[in-house]
Amino acid sequence: MNCHKCGKPLEDGAQFCEECGAPVEFPQQPPIPGQVVPEKAAAQDNTMKKIALVLGAVCVALVVAVVLLLVFRMRNNAGKSGESAAVQTVSVTEVTAGETTDEAATEAVAAVAETTAAQVAEAPATEAPTQAPAETTAVKRTADYSLYLRAVKQFVLSGQLVYREYYLYDIDRDGVNELIVQYGTCEADAIYAFWRIDDSGTGIEKLEESAGGHSYLCSQDGVLYTNLGHMGYQSVSAAELVKENGVWKINWREVFTQENVQDVADYADFGPALQGYDLANTAPLGGSDNSQSATAAAGSSAYAINDKLGAMDCHKGVVSSYTTDYVCNGGEKDTVRQSLGDGWHVTAKYKCESYGVTWYELWDTDDGDYYGWVDEEFIDFY
C-alpha cells in the first residue's frame, strides 16, 4: 500500500508515511453480507421507536375509551333514579408518532383516571326506593257497658252486703270506663273490685281487689284516688291502670298522709266523691233499675224464699259452693268455697234452678258467713 500523499510505498502496519509524515489512510472494507451498516441500524431503531409510540398511543386511546364507557354507564344508572347528570366529555389530545413519549402516555392515563374519580365522586348516589310503611288499623275498644252486667249481678243476691255500690271511671283515660264495685258487710271489711272491657271489646276481665274500708273514691284532674280516714289518720293513694308482662293490673301510689287529725274539716280534699249506683240499679249499664227488687235483677230463675234452716250433708265427699254469676247468669264456673264442712248449720235465703240442678244460696246460721250457691242434694233442711 502506497502513501496517498507522496506515493511512496508504506510498510505493513505503519501509521504514518516515513517520507512525508502523512497519516496512513486505510481503504474502507466492503460490507459483509448480512451485516447491518450503522446508518441502516439507526434508521431501523427510529422505526421501532415510532412503532412503540404508535402502540402506546393506541393503548392510551383504549384506556380512555374504557373509562368513558364506565362513566357513561354510571351516568346512565344515575339518570334512571330520576336525576340526570351531565356527562363531562374527556378530550384526549391526539398523540402523533413523532410527538408522544412514554412520559406523555403515563401522564395521559393519570389525567383520565383523575377525571374519572372526580366524576364518580360528583355523581349522585342512587337511593334505594323506600317502601311506604304498611297502615295498621288500631283496634278501638267499644264502650259497651252492658258487658259489665254480669259482674254486677253476681253481687245482687247477697243480702248480707251493707256496702253495695258500683262506679264507672276511666282510670287510664283511654275513653272507656272501668267498673269498680265496692262491697262489704261493714265499713271495716269493704272491698274495691275492678273490671275492664278487654282489648277485643267483646268481653270483660277482672283486674284485682283492694281494701276499701274507711275510704271513699274521689277524682281530681283526671286521677282516681282512694281517700282513707280513720281515727285521726288519713292516707290518700292514686290509682294507675298499667299492663305488666301482658297482664292489666291496678297499681296504687300513696301521695299523701297525715296523723292526729282532730276535726273532719282538717282532712285533705282530693276532689269530689265519685257518683255511685246501687248494685241493683243496672240502668247506667243498659239494664233496668231494680234497686227495689234485687232478686228480680239477678236473673229470671232466681227468687227469694223464706229462710230455710238446715245442715250440710257432704255424703262423705267434698262439696263446693259456687258464685251467683255461674249459677244464675250462666257465667264462668267459679267457686266461693272449695270445700264445705259436713254438719255445718246453714240458712238458705234464695233459690235458683239451672244446669238441671236446684240451688240454694247459703249463709252460716251461727256467724253469718257467706257460703254461696250449693246443690240441694247436699243440704238437709230441718
FITOR-913738 format. One record per residue (C-alpha): x, y, z. Coordinates in steps of 0.25 Angstrom, whole numbers, plus 5000, padded with zeros to 4 digits. Layout:
% FITOR-913738
XYZ/...
This chain:
% FITOR-913738
500050005000/500550144996/500450275003/499250354998/500050484998/501450454993/501250324987/502450254994/502250104998/501750085012/502249975021/501249885027/500549935040/501150075038/500250185043/501050305037/501850315024/503350315026/503550405014/502550515017/501950485030/500550485025/499550395033/499250265026/497850255021/497350105020/496350075010/494850055014/494549905015/493349855007/492149815015/492049675020/490749605014/489649605025/490449715033/489549845036/490349975034/490250075045/489350175036/488350065034/488350015048/488050165053/486850165043/486350035048/486450085062/485650205059/484550125052/484450035065/484250155073/483150205064/482450075065/482550075080/482050215081/480850175072/480550055080/480650145093/479650245087/478750125083/478750075098/478450215103/477250225094/476750085098/476850125113/476150255110/475050185103/474850085114/474850195125/473850275117/472950155115/472950135130/472650275133/471550275123/470950145129/470950215143/470350335138/469250255131/468950185144/468850315152/467950365141/466950245144/466750295158/466150425153/467350515153/468150535140/469550565142/470350645131/471350555125/472650625124/473450595111/474850565114/475650605102/476950545099/477950615090/478350525078/479750475080/480550465068/481650375066/482750485066/482250565078/481750455088/482750405098/482650295109/482450405120/481350475112/480650345111/480750325126/480250465129/479050445120/478650315127/478750385140/477950505136/476850415131/476850335144/476750465152/475650515143/474850385145/475050395160/474450535161/473250495152/472950375161/473050465173/472150565167/471150465162/469850465171/469650335179/468550255175/467550245186/466850115189/465350125187/464750145201/463550055203/462350125210/462050075224/460849985224/459650045230/459249985243/457849995248/457750005263/456649925269/455850025277/455149965289/453649995290/452950065302/451849955302/451649965317/450549855317/451749755317/451849795332/450549745335/451049605338/452049655348/451049745355/449949635356/450849545364/450649635376/449249665375/448649545383/449649555394/448649615405/449749625415/450449735408/450449875414/451349935404/450749905390/451150015380/451850015367/452550135360/452950155345/454250235343/455250245332/456550215340/457550205329/456850315321/456650245308/455150275306/454650145312/454150145327/454650035336/453649975346/453849985361/453049905371/453049945386/452449835394/452549785409/451749745421/452249865429/453149985428/454449915432/454349795422/453949875410/454649835397/454849905383/454749805372/455249855358/454849815343/455149865330/454649835316/455649745309/456549785297/455549715287/454449805292/453549675293/453749635308/454249675322/455349645330/455449655345/456749725350/456849715365/456349755378/456849845388/456449885402/455349995403/454950005417/454850145424/455050215410/454350275398/454750285383/454950425378/455550495366/456350615363/457050655350/456650525343/457350445354/456550345363/456850345378/456450265390/456350355402/456450285415/456150345428/456150265441/456350305456/457150435452/457950375441/457850405427/458450335415/458250375400/458650285389/458550295373/458150185364/458950155352/458450045342/459649985335/460049865327/461149785332/461649655326/460349655317/459449665329/458649785333/458649825348/458449935357/459550005364/459350095376/460350205379/460250275392/460250425390/459850485404/459850445419/459550515432/459350475446/458650535458/457550605450/456650665461/455450705452/454750655440/454950785433/456450765434/456550645425/457150685412/456250685400/456550625387/455350655379/453950615379/453450475382/453050385370/451650365367/451250225371/450050135367/449350035375/449749895370/448249865367/448149985358/448749945345/448150055337/449550125335/450049995329/448849985319/448049895329/446849935338/446750005351/446349895360/446849945373/445549925380/445549775375/446949725376/446549575374/445849605360/447149675355/447949555357/447249465347/445949405343/446149275350/446649325364/445649375374/445549395389/444949295399/444649295414/445949265422/446149115422/447049055432/447748925431/449148865431/450148815421/450248675417/451448645409/451248495407/452648475412/453148555400/453648695396/452548795394/452848925387/451949055386/451849145374/451749285370/450449365366/451049395353/451149245350/449849195356/448949305352/449549375340/450249265332/451649325335/452949255336/452949135346/453549195359/453549155374/453249225386/453749115395/454548995391/454048915402/452948925412/452948845425/451948735428/450948775438/451148925437/449848995440/449349075428/448249175425/447649175411/447049315406/447049295391/446749185381/447049165367/446949055356/448049045346/448848935339/447748835343/448048865358/447348925369/448249025376/448149095389/448949225393/449449195407/449949275419/450549215432/449449205442/450349235454/451249345450/450649395437/451849355427/451449355413/451549215406/451049235392/450149145384/450048995387/449348885381/448148845389/448548695389/449648735399/448648805409/447848745419/446748845423/446048835437/
